[in-house]
Amino acid sequence: QVQLVESGGGSVQAGGSLRLSCAASGYIYTRFCMGWFRQAPGAEREGVAAIYIGGESTYYADSVKGRFTISQDNTKTTSHLQLNSLKPEDTAMYYCAAGIDCSTLDSESPRTGWAMMFGHWGQGTQVTVSS
């Protein structure tokens, strides 16, 4: 079983920044894929960013490229999502997820295809951006 715990959400004004973290524990592989998703009220869940833990590959949705940065720490069990230049439309519950393989994310839509690649999910952390 894999446990994922997110932290770092909060409320900021437009243009501000937040840093989200996701710590994985339990039965995890040396290399695995960790992703971030978000879901706004009344909207579908969508992929935001992903990283190959233990590797170097990163993946981003077009809507956040240049503003969000995903990284991993030296423990290889935690990912961070730096959210810069936040916009009100970034307001959502942000979820961390873990899966076996990131390699197909480039060919999948973050809105419709990414989620099926992840089998473990955290409880989420709220990000609210005011105008």
N, C-alpha and C positions, 0 to 999 in steps of 0.2 A: 504494500500500500504506500502511496506517495501522498505526503501532506504539503500543501502550499499555503503560505501565510503572506498576505500583502500588507504593506504599511506605507504611510507617507501621503495619503490623500488629504484634502483640505479645501478651503475656500480662498480664492485669490481674485484679484481684479484682472481684467483683460490686459495682456502684455506681461503678466507675471509668470513665475516659474514654480514648479513643484518637482519633487523627486520621489518616485515610487520605488519600492523595493519588494522583491518576492523571494522568500526563503523556502527552499525545498528540503524536505527531510523524509526519512523512511527508505523504502527500497528504490533507490535511484541508480541509474546507470552512470558510468564514468563520463559518457558523452550522451547528451540528450538535448532535445529542443525545448526551449522555454519561450512562451509567447505572451503577449499582452493583448487583451481584447477590451472593448468598451461597449456599453449599452446604455443609451439614453432612454428616458421614458417614452414609450410609444414607438420606439425604433427597434430595428433588428440589431443583434449583436454583430460587431464587426472587428476584424483583426486590425491591430494598430502596428505592432512591431514584434519581431521574433529574433532569437539569437540561438546559435548552436553552442550550448554550454560545452566547454572543453575544446571547441574549435574557434573559428574566426568569422563565420558567415553571419550576416545580419540581414534582416528583411524589414521593409517598411511599407505601410500603405501610402499611397500618393498624397493623401490629405495631411499627413504629418511629416513628410520628408522635409528636412531642413529645419524642423522645429523640435522634433523629439529625437532622442538618442538612447538606444538600448546598449547596455554593457553588462559584463559579468565581473564578479569579484574573484579574488585569488582562491577562495574556497571551492570554486566551481560548483556551488550549490545555490548561489543567489544571483538574481539579475536585478538591474536597476533600470528604470525608465525615467530619463530626464525630460521634463516637459517644459519647453521654453516658448515664449511668445504666445501664451495661451489665449484662446478666443472663447467667447461664450458658447460657441458650437462644440467645444471640447468637453462641455459639461456632461458627465456620464458616470456610471459605476464602472470602474476599471477592474478587470479580472486578470489574474495570472493563470497560465495553463502550462502543463508539461506534456510532451509527447516524445516519441522515439526518434523521429527523423524530421529535419527541416527541409530536406533537399527538394521536396516538391512544391514548396511554398511559392517559388518564383512563377510557377505555371498555374497557380490557383488564385482566384479572386479573394482578397481579404474579407470581402463581405459575405461571400457564399461558400468559399472552399477551405479557408484556413481551419475553421473550428473542428472539422472532421479529423484533422491530423493530431488532435490533442485529446488525451483520455483522462487527464486529471486536472481539476479546477480548484482555484481558491474561492474564498467567500466574497472577495471584492473589496474595493476601497473607493469611496466617493470623491470625485473631483468636481468642484463647482467653480465656474468662472463667471464673474459678474461684469457687466459692461460699464 
